[in-house]
Amino acid sequence: MGKTFRITFSNLDLLQLLDGLALRAESWERTASYLRTQEMPHDEFFLIEECSSPEEAENIAAHYRSIIKKINQQMEGQR
């Protein structure tokens, strides 16, 4: 594991950061689904991320979700 950083954000900035991370995770989850089914959802548009397999896309999505979880846990610890 790499170096650990402590960074301070305002509540609004942190919520914006979490929103952006959630959008990235969702994009990778949709990419994994597309790679498995080769079907695009008819009711929404998204860009397929570049990767070599559904498993790779799922791993990237899981990493984003783990970052979100860590941030949420730290936020809860400070309330």
C-alpha contacts under 8 A as a table, 3 or more apart, distances in Angstrom:
res1	aa1	res2	aa2	distance
9	F	12	L	7.96
9	F	13	D	5.86
9	F	14	L	5.74
10	S	13	D	5.19
10	S	14	L	6.14
11	N	14	L	5.19
11	N	15	L	6.21
12	L	15	L	5.17
12	L	16	Q	6.24
13	D	16	Q	5.06
13	D	17	L	6.18
14	L	17	L	4.96
14	L	18	L	6.20
15	L	18	L	5.06
15	L	19	D	6.14
16	Q	19	D	5.04
16	Q	20	G	6.27
17	L	20	G	5.18
17	L	21	L	6.27
18	L	21	L	5.08
18	L	22	A	6.10
18	L	68	I	6.29
18	L	71	I	7.99
19	D	22	A	5.11
19	D	23	L	6.28
20	G	23	L	5.13
20	G	24	R	6.36
21	L	24	R	5.13
21	L	25	A	6.20
21	L	64	Y	6.24
21	L	65	R	7.77
21	L	68	I	6.86
22	A	25	A	5.06
22	A	26	E	6.10
22	A	64	Y	7.27
22	A	65	R	7.18
22	A	68	I	7.35
23	L	26	E	5.10
23	L	27	S	6.18
24	R	27	S	5.06
24	R	28	W	6.38
24	R	61	A	7.46
24	R	64	Y	7.22
25	A	28	W	5.24
25	A	29	E	6.17
25	A	60	I	7.46
25	A	61	A	4.46
25	A	62	A	7.25
25	A	64	Y	5.37
25	A	65	R	6.35
26	E	29	E	4.94
26	E	30	R	6.08
26	E	61	A	7.03
27	S	30	R	5.17
27	S	31	T	6.15
27	S	46	F	7.18
27	S	47	L	7.39
27	S	48	I	7.34
27	S	49	E	7.19
27	S	61	A	7.87
28	W	31	T	4.90
28	W	32	A	6.21
28	W	48	I	7.79
28	W	49	E	6.46
28	W	57	A	5.35
28	W	58	E	6.64
28	W	60	I	6.70
28	W	61	A	5.16
29	E	32	A	5.14
29	E	33	S	6.30
29	E	57	A	6.66
29	E	58	E	6.03
29	E	61	A	5.81
30	R	33	S	5.01
30	R	34	Y	6.10
30	R	46	F	7.98
30	R	48	I	7.57
31	T	34	Y	5.05
31	T	35	L	6.12
31	T	47	L	7.94
31	T	48	I	5.19
31	T	49	E	5.97
31	T	54	P	7.27
31	T	57	A	6.48
32	A	35	L	5.16
32	A	36	R	6.26
32	A	53	S	7.48
32	A	54	P	4.29
32	A	55	E	6.99
32	A	56	E	7.92
32	A	57	A	5.17
32	A	58	E	5.88
33	S	36	R	5.17
33	S	37	T	6.17
33	S	38	Q	7.84
33	S	54	P	7.14
34	Y	37	T	5.21
34	Y	38	Q	4.87
34	Y	39	E	5.53
34	Y	40	M	6.32
34	Y	48	I	7.88
35	L	38	Q	5.45
35	L	53	S	6.98
35	L	54	P	5.52
36	R	54	P	6.26
41	P	44	E	5.85
41	P	45	F	7.41
42	H	45	F	7.88
49	E	57	A	7.89
51	C	54	P	7.92
51	C	56	E	6.58
51	C	57	A	6.53
52	S	56	E	6.64
53	S	56	E	5.25
53	S	57	A	6.53
54	P	57	A	5.09
54	P	58	E	6.12
55	E	58	E	4.98
55	E	59	N	6.12
56	E	59	N	5.11
56	E	60	I	6.28
57	A	60	I	5.18
57	A	61	A	6.17
58	E	61	A	5.04
58	E	62	A	6.03
59	N	62	A	5.01
59	N	63	H	6.20
60	I	63	H	5.08
60	I	64	Y	6.44
61	A	64	Y	5.17
61	A	65	R	6.24
62	A	65	R	4.94
62	A	66	S	6.08
63	H	66	S	5.03
63	H	67	I	6.34
64	Y	67	I	5.17
64	Y	68	I	6.34
65	R	68	I	5.04
65	R	69	K	6.15
66	S	69	K	4.97
66	S	70	K	6.20
67	I	70	K	5.16
67	I	71	I	6.27
68	I	71	I	5.22
68	I	72	N	6.12
69	K	72	N	5.10
69	K	73	Q	6.10
70	K	73	Q	5.13
70	K	74	Q	6.25
71	I	74	Q	5.15
71	I	75	M	6.14
72	N	75	M	4.99
72	N	76	E	6.15
73	Q	76	E	5.13
73	Q	77	G	6.18
74	Q	77	G	4.99
74	Q	78	Q	6.55
75	M	78	Q	5.31
75	M	79	R	6.71
76	E	79	R	5.43
